[in-house]
Amino acid sequence: MTRVLVVLNDPPYGTERSWNGLRMAGALVRREGVEVRVFLFGDAVGCAVSNQKVPDGYYHLDRMVLSVLRHGGEVSCCGTCMDARGVADQSLVEGALRGSLEQAADWTLWAERILSF
């Protein structure tokens, strides 16, 4: 079993880093023998906010987070970063959780590979 941690830092929109990180997480989580965890820091916590309204033709990062979760991945958001941005636990997509720096540290030690976007 290969264990991969994907760490996102950038906002959901305005750059493509979080989009690319979630694309990679989505591709990896669908592979047999791969466990994927995604940790969202800073503005990236906005990726896990549910019911995003974006213009036609734009990607929906909340749906991408849901897809990672549906395929067996885990997604956690930095609680301190959520608080700083006024993101409530209830506003996260189903399955995404409030996390902590301690959890991020645990996930880092768990991972065999870490990808940072």
DSSP file (Angstrom, degrees, kcal/mol; ACC not computed):
  #  RESIDUE AA STRUCTURE BP1 BP2  ACC     N-H-->O    O-->H-N    N-H-->O    O-->H-N    TCO  KAPPA ALPHA  PHI   PSI    X-CA   Y-CA   Z-CA
    1    1 A M              0   0    0      0, 0.0     2,-0.5     0, 0.0    33,-0.2   0.000 360.0 360.0 360.0 127.6    0.0    0.0    0.0
    2    2 A T  E     -a   34   0A   0     31,-3.2    33,-3.2   110,-0.0     2,-0.6  -0.847 360.0-152.7 -96.9 130.5    1.4    3.4   -1.0
    3    3 A R  E     -a   35   0A   0     -2,-0.5   109,-2.4    31,-0.2   110,-1.9  -0.916  14.6-175.8-110.3 120.8    0.5    6.3    1.3
    4    4 A V  E     -ab  36 113A   0     31,-2.9    33,-2.2    -2,-0.6     2,-0.5  -0.954  12.0-162.2-121.6 130.8    0.3    9.8   -0.2
    5    5 A L  E     -ab  37 114A   0    108,-2.7   110,-2.9    -2,-0.4     2,-0.5  -0.953   6.2-162.8-109.0 126.8   -0.3   13.1    1.5
    6    6 A V  E     -ab  38 115A   0     31,-2.9    33,-2.5    -2,-0.5     2,-0.5  -0.953   6.4-163.0-108.9 122.6   -1.3   16.0   -0.7
    7    7 A V  E     -ab  39 116A   0    108,-3.3   110,-3.3    -2,-0.5     2,-0.4  -0.925   3.8-167.1-110.7 123.4   -0.9   19.4    1.0
    8    8 A L  E     +a   40   0A   0     31,-2.4    33,-2.9    -2,-0.5    36,-0.1  -0.897  19.7 161.5-111.7 140.5   -2.7   22.4   -0.5
    9    9 A N        +     0   0    0     -2,-0.4    35,-0.7    31,-0.2    34,-0.6   0.590  47.9  88.0-125.1 -26.0   -2.0   26.0    0.5
   10   10 A D  S    S-     0   0    0    107,-0.3    31,-0.1    33,-0.2     4,-0.1  -0.358  83.2 -92.2 -84.9 159.6   -3.4   28.2   -2.3
   11   11 A P        -     0   0    0      0, 0.0     7,-0.5     0, 0.0     4,-0.3  -0.197  37.4-111.1 -63.4 160.4   -7.0   29.6   -2.6
   12   12 A P  S    S+     0   0    0      0, 0.0     2,-0.3     0, 0.0     7,-0.2   0.824  99.5  28.4 -64.3 -30.7   -9.5   27.6   -4.5
   13   13 A Y  S    S+     0   0    0      1,-0.1     3,-0.1     5,-0.1    33,-0.0  -0.940  99.7  51.2-132.9 153.4   -9.7   30.2   -7.3
   14   14 A G  S    S+     0   0    0     -2,-0.3     2,-0.3     1,-0.2    -1,-0.1  -0.029 110.7  41.9 109.3 -28.9   -7.3   32.7   -8.8
   15   15 A T  S    S-     0   0    0     -4,-0.3     4,-0.3     1,-0.0    -1,-0.2  -0.870  75.3-132.7-133.6 171.5   -4.4   30.2   -9.2
   16   16 A E  S  > S+     0   0    0     -2,-0.3     4,-2.8     1,-0.1     5,-0.2   0.322  80.4  97.7-107.1   7.1   -4.5   26.6  -10.5
   17   17 A R  H  > S+     0   0    0      2,-0.2     4,-2.4     1,-0.2     5,-0.2   0.942  87.6  41.5 -64.0 -48.6   -2.3   25.1   -7.8
   18   18 A S  H  > S+     0   0    0     -7,-0.5     4,-2.5     2,-0.2     5,-0.2   0.903 115.0  52.8 -66.1 -39.5   -5.2   23.8   -5.6
   19   19 A W  H  > S+     0   0    0     -4,-0.3     4,-2.2     1,-0.2    -2,-0.2   0.938 111.9  45.1 -58.7 -47.2   -7.1   22.6   -8.7
   20   20 A N  H  X S+     0   0    0     -4,-2.8     4,-2.4     2,-0.2    -2,-0.2   0.877 111.4  53.2 -66.1 -37.2   -4.0   20.7   -9.9
   21   21 A G  H  X S+     0   0    0     -4,-2.4     4,-2.4    -5,-0.2    -1,-0.2   0.904 111.6  45.3 -63.4 -41.1   -3.5   19.3   -6.4
   22   22 A L  H  X S+     0   0    0     -4,-2.5     4,-2.5     2,-0.2    -2,-0.2   0.844 110.3  54.5 -72.1 -32.9   -7.0   18.0   -6.2
   23   23 A R  H  X S+     0   0    0     -4,-2.2     4,-2.1    -5,-0.2    -2,-0.2   0.936 111.3  45.5 -61.6 -45.2   -6.7   16.6   -9.8
   24   24 A M  H  X S+     0   0    0     -4,-2.4     4,-2.6     2,-0.2    -2,-0.2   0.921 112.6  49.9 -64.8 -44.4   -3.6   14.7   -8.7
   25   25 A A  H  X S+     0   0    0     -4,-2.4     4,-2.6     1,-0.2    -1,-0.2   0.913 111.1  50.6 -59.6 -42.2   -5.3   13.5   -5.5
   26   26 A G  H  X S+     0   0    0     -4,-2.5     4,-0.8     1,-0.2    -1,-0.2   0.876 111.6  47.0 -63.8 -38.7   -8.3   12.4   -7.5
   27   27 A A  H  < S+     0   0    0     -4,-2.1     3,-0.3     1,-0.2     4,-0.2   0.902 115.3  45.7 -69.2 -41.0   -6.1   10.4   -9.9
   28   28 A L  H >< S+     0   0    0     -4,-2.6     3,-1.8     1,-0.2    -2,-0.2   0.903 106.1  57.4 -69.8 -41.5   -4.2    8.8   -7.2
   29   29 A V  H 3< S+     0   0    0     -4,-2.6    -1,-0.2     1,-0.3    -2,-0.2   0.735 101.5  58.4 -65.7 -21.2   -7.1    7.8   -5.0
   30   30 A R  T 3< S+     0   0    0     -4,-0.8     2,-0.3    -3,-0.3    -1,-0.3   0.547  87.7  96.1 -83.8  -7.5   -8.6    5.8   -7.9
   31   31 A R  S X  S-     0   0    0     -3,-1.8     3,-1.3    -4,-0.2     2,-0.1  -0.644  83.3-111.3 -87.2 139.1   -5.5    3.6   -8.2
   32   32 A E  T 3  S+     0   0    0     -2,-0.3     3,-0.1     1,-0.2    -1,-0.1  -0.440 100.5  21.1 -67.2 137.3   -5.5    0.3   -6.5
   33   33 A G  T 3  S+     0   0    0      1,-0.2   -31,-3.2    -2,-0.1     2,-0.5   0.648  97.2 114.3  81.5  15.7   -3.1    0.1   -3.5
   34   34 A V  E <   -a    2   0A   0     -3,-1.3     2,-0.4   -33,-0.2    -1,-0.2  -0.978  46.3-163.8-123.7 125.5   -2.9    3.8   -3.0
   35   35 A E  E     -a    3   0A   0    -33,-3.2   -31,-2.9    -2,-0.5     2,-0.4  -0.901  14.2-163.5-103.1 135.1   -4.2    5.6    0.1
   36   36 A V  E     +a    4   0A   0     -2,-0.4    38,-1.8   -33,-0.2     2,-0.4  -0.968  13.8 179.6-126.3 134.2   -4.6    9.4   -0.2
   37   37 A R  E     -ac   5  74A   0    -33,-2.2   -31,-2.9    -2,-0.4     2,-0.5  -0.991  11.2-158.7-127.2 140.0   -5.0   12.1    2.4
   38   38 A V  E     -ac   6  75A   0     36,-2.9    38,-2.6    -2,-0.4     2,-0.5  -0.978   3.5-166.7-120.8 126.4   -5.4   15.8    1.6
   39   39 A F  E     -ac   7  76A   0    -33,-2.5   -31,-2.4    -2,-0.5     2,-0.6  -0.963   8.7-152.8-115.4 128.9   -4.7   18.5    4.1
   40   40 A L  E     +ac   8  77A   0     36,-2.7    38,-2.7    -2,-0.5     2,-0.3  -0.886  16.0 179.5-105.9 121.0   -5.8   22.0    3.4
   41   41 A F    >   -     0   0    0    -33,-2.9     3,-1.8    -2,-0.6     4,-0.2  -0.762  50.2 -15.5-111.3 160.5   -3.9   25.0    4.9
   42   42 A G  G >  S-     0   0    0     -2,-0.3     3,-1.8     1,-0.3     4,-0.2  -0.074 131.3  -5.5  53.6-138.5   -4.5   28.7    4.6
   43   43 A D  G >  S+     0   0    0    -34,-0.6     3,-1.7     1,-0.3    -1,-0.3   0.669 119.9  81.0 -64.6 -16.1   -6.7   29.9    1.9
   44   44 A A  G X  S+     0   0    0     -3,-1.8     3,-2.2   -35,-0.7     4,-0.4   0.705  70.7  79.6 -65.1 -18.2   -7.0   26.3    0.6
   45   45 A V  G X  S+     0   0    0     -3,-1.8     3,-1.4     1,-0.3    -1,-0.3   0.811  80.6  69.8 -58.3 -26.0   -9.6   25.6    3.3
   46   46 A G  G X  S+     0   0    0     -3,-1.7     3,-1.1     1,-0.3    -1,-0.3   0.695  82.0  72.7 -63.6 -18.6  -12.0   27.3    0.9
   47   47 A C  G <  S+     0   0    0     -3,-2.2    18,-0.3     1,-0.2    -1,-0.3   0.815  97.0  49.2 -63.4 -30.1  -11.7   24.3   -1.5
   48   48 A A  G <  S+     0   0    0     -3,-1.4    45,-2.7    -4,-0.4     2,-0.4   0.341  79.9 117.4 -95.7   5.5  -13.8   22.3    0.9
   49   49 A V  B <   -E   92   0B   0     -3,-1.1     3,-0.4    43,-0.2    43,-0.3  -0.615  65.2-125.3 -75.1 129.8  -16.6   24.8    1.4
   50   50 A S  S    S+     0   0    0     41,-3.1    -1,-0.1    -2,-0.4    -2,-0.1  -0.255  78.2  23.6 -77.5 161.3  -19.8   23.2    0.1
   51   51 A N  S    S-     0   0    0      1,-0.2    -1,-0.2     9,-0.0     2,-0.1   0.853  74.3-174.1  57.4  44.5  -22.2   24.6   -2.6
   52   52 A Q        -     0   0    0     -3,-0.4     2,-0.6    -5,-0.1    -1,-0.2  -0.458  15.2-146.3 -68.7 140.0  -19.8   26.8   -4.4
   53   53 A K        +     0   0    0     -2,-0.1    -1,-0.1     7,-0.0     7,-0.0  -0.932  30.0 162.2-110.4 109.1  -21.3   29.0   -7.1
   54   54 A V        -     0   0    0     -2,-0.6     3,-0.1     4,-0.1     4,-0.1  -0.893  43.6 -88.6-125.3 156.8  -18.9   29.5  -10.0
   55   55 A P    >   -     0   0    0      0, 0.0     3,-2.0     0, 0.0    -1,-0.1  -0.211  58.5 -82.5 -60.9 153.0  -19.5   30.6  -13.6
   56   56 A D  T 3  S+     0   0    0      1,-0.3     3,-0.1     0, 0.0     0, 0.0  -0.269 118.3  30.5 -53.5 138.7  -20.3   28.0  -16.2
   57   57 A G  T 3  S+     0   0    0      1,-0.4     2,-0.3    -3,-0.1    -1,-0.3   0.256  94.4 112.8  93.0 -12.2  -17.1   26.4  -17.5
   58   58 A Y  S <  S-     0   0    0     -3,-2.0    -1,-0.4     1,-0.1     2,-0.1  -0.643  71.7-108.1 -91.5 152.1  -15.2   26.8  -14.2
   59   59 A Y        -     0   0    0     -2,-0.3     2,-0.7    -3,-0.1    -1,-0.1  -0.447  21.6-135.1 -75.4 151.0  -14.2   23.9  -12.1
   60   60 A H     >  -     0   0    0      1,-0.1     4,-1.5    -2,-0.1     3,-0.3  -0.909  15.4-170.9-108.9 103.6  -15.9   23.2   -8.8
   61   61 A L  H  > S+     0   0    0     -2,-0.7     4,-2.4     1,-0.2     5,-0.2   0.828  84.6  60.8 -67.7 -29.9  -13.3   22.4   -6.2
   62   62 A D  H  > S+     0   0    0      1,-0.2     4,-2.2     2,-0.2    -1,-0.2   0.900 105.8  48.4 -62.3 -38.0  -15.9   21.4   -3.6
   63   63 A R  H  > S+     0   0    0     -3,-0.3     4,-2.1     2,-0.2    -1,-0.2   0.853 109.2  52.9 -68.9 -34.3  -17.0   18.7   -6.0
   64   64 A M  H  X S+     0   0    0     -4,-1.5     4,-1.9     2,-0.2    -2,-0.2   0.894 108.5  50.0 -67.9 -38.8  -13.4   17.6   -6.5
   65   65 A V  H  X S+     0   0    0     -4,-2.4     4,-2.2   -18,-0.3    -2,-0.2   0.930 110.1  51.2 -62.4 -45.3  -13.0   17.3   -2.7
   66   66 A L  H  X S+     0   0    0     -4,-2.2     4,-3.0     1,-0.2    -2,-0.2   0.887 107.1  53.9 -59.0 -39.7  -16.2   15.2   -2.6
   67   67 A S  H  X S+     0   0    0     -4,-2.1     4,-1.6     2,-0.2    -1,-0.2   0.907 107.0  50.2 -63.5 -42.1  -14.8   12.9   -5.3
   68   68 A V  H  <>S+     0   0    0     -4,-1.9     5,-2.6     1,-0.2    -1,-0.2   0.928 113.7  46.6 -60.0 -44.2  -11.6   12.3   -3.4
   69   69 A L  H ><5S+     0   0    0     -4,-2.2     3,-1.8     1,-0.2    -2,-0.2   0.917 109.0  53.7 -64.4 -44.5  -13.8   11.5   -0.3
   70   70 A R  H 3<5S+     0   0    0     -4,-3.0    -1,-0.2     1,-0.3    -2,-0.2   0.797 106.3  54.1 -61.7 -28.7  -16.1    9.2   -2.3
   71   71 A H  T 3<5S-     0   0    0     -4,-1.6    -1,-0.3    -5,-0.2    -2,-0.2   0.266 130.9 -90.1 -92.8  12.7  -13.2    7.2   -3.6
   72   72 A G  T < 5S+     0   0    0     -3,-1.8    -3,-0.2     1,-0.3   -36,-0.2   0.457  83.0 132.0  99.9   1.5  -11.9    6.5   -0.1
   73   73 A G      < -     0   0    0     -5,-2.6     2,-0.4    -6,-0.2    -1,-0.3  -0.298  49.6-129.2 -77.9 170.0   -9.5    9.5    0.5
   74   74 A E  E     -c   37   0A   0    -38,-1.8   -36,-2.9    -2,-0.0     2,-0.4  -0.949  18.0-166.8-120.1 143.1   -9.5   11.6    3.6
   75   75 A V  E     +c   38   0A   0     20,-0.4    22,-1.9    -2,-0.4     2,-0.4  -0.996   8.2 176.3-132.8 129.5   -9.7   15.4    3.6
   76   76 A S  E     -cd  39  97A   0    -38,-2.6   -36,-2.7    -2,-0.4     2,-0.4  -0.984  15.4-148.6-134.2 145.8   -8.9   17.6    6.6
   77   77 A C  E     -cd  40  98A   0     20,-3.0    22,-4.4    -2,-0.4     2,-0.3  -0.908  30.7-105.3-114.3 138.5   -8.8   21.4    7.0
   78   78 A C  E  >  - d   0  99A   0    -38,-2.7     4,-2.2    -2,-0.4    22,-0.2  -0.468  26.8-151.2 -60.2 118.6   -6.6   23.4    9.3
   79   79 A G  H  > S+     0   0    0     20,-1.5     4,-2.6    -2,-0.3     5,-0.2   0.878  94.9  51.9 -63.8 -39.5   -8.9   24.5   12.1
   80   80 A T  H  > S+     0   0    0      1,-0.2     4,-2.1     2,-0.2    -1,-0.2   0.902 111.1  48.3 -63.0 -40.7   -6.9   27.6   12.8
   81   81 A C  H  > S+     0   0    0      2,-0.2     4,-1.0     1,-0.2    -2,-0.2   0.869 110.5  51.7 -67.7 -37.6   -7.0   28.6    9.2
   82   82 A M  H ><>S+     0   0    0     -4,-2.2     5,-2.7     1,-0.2     3,-0.8   0.945 110.2  48.5 -62.1 -48.1  -10.7   28.0    9.1
   83   83 A D  H ><5S+     0   0    0     -4,-2.6     3,-1.1     1,-0.2    -2,-0.2   0.899 107.6  54.8 -60.0 -42.1  -11.2   30.2   12.1
   84   84 A A  H 3<5S+     0   0    0     -4,-2.1    -1,-0.2     1,-0.3    -2,-0.2   0.749 115.1  40.6 -64.0 -23.3   -9.1   33.0   10.6
   85   85 A R  T <<5S-     0   0    0     -4,-1.0    -1,-0.3    -3,-0.8    -2,-0.2   0.337 113.1-113.7-107.6   4.3  -11.3   32.9    7.5
   86   86 A G  T < 5 +     0   0    0     -3,-1.1     2,-0.7    -4,-0.5    -3,-0.2   0.793  60.8 155.2  69.1  28.3  -14.7   32.5    9.2
   87   87 A V      < -     0   0    0     -5,-2.7    -1,-0.2    -6,-0.2     2,-0.2  -0.807  30.7-150.2 -92.1 115.5  -15.2   29.1    7.8
   88   88 A A    >   -     0   0    0     -2,-0.7     3,-1.5    -3,-0.1     4,-0.4  -0.514  22.2-119.0 -84.0 151.9  -17.6   27.1   10.0
   89   89 A D  G >  S+     0   0    0      1,-0.3     3,-1.6     2,-0.2    -1,-0.1   0.880 114.1  59.1 -53.4 -40.1  -17.4   23.3   10.3
   90   90 A Q  G 3  S+     0   0    0      1,-0.3    -1,-0.3   -41,-0.0     4,-0.0   0.675  96.1  62.5 -67.2 -17.5  -21.0   23.1    9.0
   91   91 A S  G <  S+     0   0    0     -3,-1.5   -41,-3.1   -42,-0.1    -1,-0.3   0.549  83.4  99.8 -87.1  -5.8  -20.0   24.8    5.8
   92   92 A L  B <  S-E   49   0B   0     -3,-1.6   -43,-0.2    -4,-0.4     3,-0.1  -0.459  86.0 -97.3 -77.6 151.9  -17.6   22.0    4.8
   93   93 A V    >   -     0   0    0    -45,-2.7     3,-1.9     1,-0.2     2,-0.2  -0.299  57.6 -80.1 -61.4 153.0  -18.6   19.4    2.3
   94   94 A E  T 3  S+     0   0    0      1,-0.2    -1,-0.2    -3,-0.1     3,-0.1  -0.367 119.2  21.6 -60.7 124.9  -19.8   16.2    3.8
   95   95 A G  T 3  S+     0   0    0      1,-0.4   -20,-0.4    -2,-0.2     2,-0.3   0.042  92.3 112.8 105.7 -25.4  -16.8   14.1    4.9
   96   96 A A    <   -     0   0    0     -3,-1.9    -1,-0.4   -48,-0.1     2,-0.3  -0.625  54.1-156.2 -78.2 140.7  -14.2   16.9    5.1
   97   97 A L  E     -d   76   0A   0    -22,-1.9   -20,-3.0    -2,-0.3     2,-0.4  -0.832  21.5-108.0-122.8 154.8  -13.2   17.5    8.7
   98   98 A R  E     -d   77   0A   0     -2,-0.3   -20,-0.2   -22,-0.2     2,-0.2  -0.666  48.7-179.1 -73.1 130.2  -11.7   20.2   10.9
   99   99 A G  E     -d   78   0A   0    -22,-4.4   -20,-1.5    -2,-0.4     2,-0.3  -0.433  16.3-136.2-118.9-165.5   -8.1   19.3   11.6
  100  100 A S     >  -     0   0    0    -22,-0.2     4,-2.3    -2,-0.2     5,-0.2  -0.918  33.6-100.3-147.6 169.6   -5.2   20.6   13.5
  101  101 A L  H  > S+     0   0    0     -2,-0.3     4,-2.4     1,-0.2     5,-0.2   0.867 123.1  57.3 -63.3 -35.3   -1.5   21.1   13.1
  102  102 A E  H  > S+     0   0    0      2,-0.2     4,-2.4     1,-0.2    -1,-0.2   0.907 106.7  48.2 -61.7 -41.2   -1.0   17.9   15.2
  103  103 A Q  H  > S+     0   0    0      2,-0.2     4,-3.0     1,-0.2     5,-0.2   0.921 109.8  51.9 -64.8 -42.9   -3.1   16.0   12.7
  104  104 A A  H  X S+     0   0    0     -4,-2.3     4,-2.0     1,-0.2    -2,-0.2   0.896 110.4  49.3 -59.4 -39.7   -1.0   17.4    9.8
  105  105 A A  H  X S+     0   0    0     -4,-2.4     4,-2.0     2,-0.2    -1,-0.2   0.917 111.4  48.6 -65.2 -43.5    2.1   16.3   11.7
  106  106 A D  H  X S+     0   0    0     -4,-2.4     4,-1.8     1,-0.2    -2,-0.2   0.921 111.8  49.1 -61.2 -44.5    0.7   12.8   12.2
  107  107 A W  H  X S+     0   0    0     -4,-3.0     4,-1.8     1,-0.2    -1,-0.2   0.851 107.8  55.5 -65.3 -33.9   -0.3   12.6    8.5
  108  108 A T  H  < S+     0   0    0     -4,-2.0    -1,-0.2    -5,-0.2    -2,-0.2   0.921 110.0  44.8 -63.9 -43.7    3.2   13.7    7.5
  109  109 A L  H  < S+     0   0    0     -4,-2.0    -2,-0.2     1,-0.2    -1,-0.2   0.813 112.3  53.5 -69.4 -29.8    4.7   10.9    9.5
  110  110 A W  H  < S+     0   0    0     -4,-1.8    -1,-0.2    -5,-0.2    -2,-0.2   0.844  94.4  89.7 -68.6 -36.2    2.1    8.4    8.0
  111  111 A A     <  -     0   0    0     -4,-1.8  -107,-0.2     1,-0.1     3,-0.1  -0.304  52.6-167.9 -74.6 144.1    2.9    9.4    4.4
  112  112 A E  S    S+     0   0    0   -109,-2.4     2,-0.4     1,-0.3  -108,-0.2   0.689  86.4  28.2 -91.3 -28.0    5.5    7.7    2.2
  113  113 A R  E     -b    4   0A   0   -110,-1.9  -108,-2.7     2,-0.0     2,-0.4  -0.996  69.0-163.1-135.6 140.0    5.1   10.5   -0.3
  114  114 A I  E     -b    5   0A   0     -2,-0.4     2,-0.5  -110,-0.2  -108,-0.2  -0.989   1.8-169.7-126.6 128.3    4.1   14.1    0.1
  115  115 A L  E     -b    6   0A   0   -110,-2.9  -108,-3.3    -2,-0.4     2,-0.5  -0.969   8.6-163.1-115.1 129.5    3.0   16.4   -2.7
  116  116 A S  E      b    7   0A   0     -2,-0.5  -108,-0.2  -110,-0.2  -110,-0.1  -0.955 360.0 360.0-119.3 127.9    2.7   20.1   -1.9
  117  117 A F              0   0    0   -110,-3.3  -107,-0.3    -2,-0.5  -109,-0.2   0.315 360.0 360.0-122.0 360.0    0.7   22.6   -4.0
